[in-house]
Amino acid sequence: MQAQELMLNNLFSLTSDGLSVVVADRAILSSILRDKFAGGMYPIPLTTEWLEKLGWDGESNSDFWEKGDVTIGYYYGESNGFYFQYTDHVRIEFVHQLQNLYYILTGKPLTLPT
């Protein structure tokens, strides 16, 4: 995971197992960009559980998830995974990638409910 991939309010993990989740606030981003961040930086794999935590609607038997006007799909085959379809399929592997895409499309941050 590269520091430049992170935006304010992005979620990432301090451990490779994804169990120690951190919200990137201004202080954390500043320390990361100055190479003073003491913790590890690991992306959180995007799963249906994370989609539910972030407020996306989907059915257990459906391959499509929605939040407002944004829809992503799960595609099977050689490259299983979640994708956003624009002019081509854009693969979304990690929670912070979905957060960044959602922000770009809607102008609203995608955060955990408080």
C-alpha positions as CSV (number, residue, x, y, z in Angstrom):
1,M,0.0,0.0,0.0
2,Q,1.4,3.4,-1.0
3,A,0.9,6.5,1.2
4,Q,-0.4,8.5,-1.8
5,E,-3.3,6.1,-2.1
6,L,-4.8,7.3,1.2
7,M,-7.3,10.1,1.6
8,L,-8.8,11.6,4.7
9,N,-11.1,9.1,6.4
10,N,-9.8,6.1,4.5
11,L,-9.7,2.9,6.4
12,F,-6.6,0.8,6.6
13,S,-5.1,-1.8,8.9
14,L,-2.0,-1.7,11.1
15,T,-1.6,-5.5,10.7
16,S,-1.5,-7.8,7.7
17,D,-4.5,-9.8,9.1
18,G,-6.7,-6.7,8.8
19,L,-7.9,-6.9,12.4
20,S,-6.5,-3.5,13.6
21,V,-8.5,-1.0,11.6
22,V,-7.5,2.7,11.6
23,V,-9.3,5.7,10.2
24,A,-6.8,8.1,8.4
25,D,-7.3,11.4,10.1
26,R,-5.2,14.5,9.4
27,A,-2.6,13.7,12.1
28,I,-2.1,10.1,10.7
29,L,-1.9,11.3,7.1
30,S,0.6,14.0,8.1
31,S,2.8,11.5,9.9
32,I,2.6,9.0,6.9
33,L,3.6,11.7,4.4
34,R,6.5,12.8,6.6
35,D,7.7,9.1,7.0
36,K,7.1,9.4,10.7
37,F,4.2,6.9,11.0
38,A,5.2,4.1,13.4
39,G,2.6,1.6,12.4
40,G,2.3,-0.7,9.5
41,M,0.0,0.2,6.6
42,Y,-2.0,-2.6,5.1
43,P,-5.0,-2.4,2.8
44,I,-8.2,-4.0,3.9
45,P,-9.5,-6.5,1.4
46,L,-13.0,-5.6,0.1
47,T,-15.6,-8.2,1.2
48,T,-19.4,-8.3,1.4
49,E,-19.0,-7.8,5.2
50,W,-17.2,-4.5,4.6
51,L,-19.8,-3.4,2.1
52,E,-22.5,-4.0,4.7
53,K,-20.5,-2.1,7.3
54,L,-20.1,0.9,5.0
55,G,-23.9,1.0,4.3
56,W,-24.1,-0.7,0.8
57,D,-27.3,-2.6,0.0
58,G,-27.1,-6.0,-1.6
59,E,-28.8,-9.3,-1.5
60,S,-27.0,-12.5,-0.5
61,N,-28.1,-14.0,-3.8
62,S,-27.2,-10.9,-5.9
63,D,-23.9,-9.9,-7.4
64,F,-24.7,-6.2,-7.3
65,W,-24.3,-3.7,-4.4
66,E,-25.7,-0.2,-4.3
67,K,-25.2,2.9,-2.3
68,G,-27.3,5.9,-3.6
69,D,-26.6,6.1,-7.3
70,V,-23.4,4.1,-7.3
71,T,-23.5,0.4,-8.1
72,I,-20.7,-2.2,-8.1
73,G,-20.8,-5.8,-9.1
74,Y,-19.0,-9.0,-8.2
75,Y,-17.8,-10.8,-11.3
76,Y,-16.7,-14.4,-11.4
77,G,-14.1,-16.0,-13.6
78,E,-10.4,-15.6,-14.1
79,S,-10.3,-12.4,-12.0
80,N,-12.9,-12.8,-9.3
81,G,-13.7,-9.6,-7.5
82,F,-15.7,-6.4,-7.1
83,Y,-15.8,-4.1,-10.1
84,F,-17.2,-0.7,-11.0
85,Q,-18.3,-0.6,-14.6
86,Y,-17.6,2.6,-16.4
87,T,-16.4,2.4,-20.0
88,D,-14.4,-0.6,-18.8
89,H,-14.5,-2.6,-15.6
90,V,-12.4,-1.1,-12.8
91,R,-11.4,-3.7,-10.2
92,I,-11.8,-2.7,-6.6
93,E,-9.7,-4.9,-4.3
94,F,-9.5,-2.8,-1.1
95,V,-11.8,-0.8,1.1
96,H,-9.7,2.4,0.6
97,Q,-10.1,2.1,-3.2
98,L,-13.8,1.9,-2.9
99,Q,-13.8,4.9,-0.5
100,N,-11.8,6.9,-3.0
101,L,-13.9,6.0,-6.0
102,Y,-17.1,6.8,-4.1
103,Y,-15.8,10.2,-3.1
104,I,-14.8,11.0,-6.6
105,L,-18.2,10.0,-8.0
106,T,-20.4,11.6,-5.3
107,G,-18.2,14.2,-3.5
108,K,-19.2,12.5,-0.2
109,P,-16.9,10.5,2.0
110,L,-17.7,6.8,2.5
111,T,-17.2,6.2,6.2
112,L,-18.3,3.8,8.9
113,P,-21.6,4.8,10.6
114,T,-21.0,6.3,14.0
